[in-house]
Amino acid sequence: MHAKRIKQLPVVDEETGRVVGTLHQRDVLRVFTRPAADLERDVRAVLPDDGSFTVQVDAGVARIGGRVRRRSQAVALTEAVRAVEGVVDVACDVTYDDDDLIGVPPLL
């Protein structure tokens, strides 16, 4: 939308083919313009509340650090952070003691 200077797109009902609304560029981008402090708060809310994790947010990229017992826990934390509204990407620096996903390529 930005590259083509399109400010809005029609939303079409797939059954009737009728326009039911419009999607504005500002609506699409709003989720990515959240203040870093708000985003960091929401990221911390999905992490265990034991104080052992670090969180840094820059331009929508959340970097999380810490240590967990199993690799599957690190993967689950990464996916939970990725699902936070406004997170564009996750840089996971979470380490683990046991690889319980042997044979599965790293997702981190």
N, C-alpha and C positions, 0 to 999 in steps of 0.2 A: 504494500500500500504506500509506503513511504517513497520507494524508488519511482513509482509511477504517479506520485502525487495524487493518489486516490484518497479522498477524505471520508467516504462512506460507501458501504456495500449494501445491496438489498438482501433481506432475509426472506427466503421463499419457502412457503409450505410445500413440502414434497408431494403431498397428495393432490392438492388443488392447483399448484403452480402459481398461486397468488402471492403477491408481496405482503408479508405480515409485519414488517418492520425494517429497520435499518441498523447496521452495525457501523458505528463511527470509529475512526482511527483513534480518537482519544480514549474510547472505551477499551480497545484492545491494549493500548499502551499503559493504561492506568495501573494495572497490576504490577508492571515493572518499574513504577516510579514511587514505590513505597519508601518511606524514610528508612534508612539502614537500622536505626534503633528499633523501630517497630518490627522490622523483619527479623532482627536478631532476637527480640523477645519471643516471637512466634517459633523460631527455630529452637530456642532453648526449651520451649514448652513441649516439644516432641522428644527431647532427649531425657534420659533418666536424671532425676533431680538430686544427684548425689555430689555435685560439684566437681566431678572428675573430667568433665568435657570442656574443651575450649571452643569458642565460636567467634568467627570474624566474618563480617559481611562487607563486601565491596562491590558496588554496581550489580547487585542482585546475585552475586556468587557467594555462597555460604561455604566457608572453610571450617570443617569440624575436626577436632583432634581429641585424643584420649586413648584409653585402652579398655578392651573388653575381653572376655574369656574366649569366645568363639568367633570365627570368621563370619558365620551366618548372622551373628549379632551386629557386626560392623556393616554388613550388607543391608540388613533391616533398618539400621539407623540412617544409612545413606538414602534409602528409598523413602523413609519417613520425612527426612529433611527436604528431599526433592519434591515431595507433595505439598509443601508449604506454599501457599499462594504468594507469588512474587519472587520465589527463588528461581533464578534462571539456570543455575548449574550448581553442583556440589563438588567441592574438592575435599576428599576424605583422607585425613591423616590419622584415622583411627587404626590402631594396631591391635593384634589379637594374639592370644597364647596358643590356641589349638585350632588347626585347620580342619573343621568338620565338613568342609566342602571339597574334599580331595577329589581331583579329577574334573572339577568345575573350573573353567577359566576365571580369573579375577574380574570382578565387575567394578572394582574401585579404581 
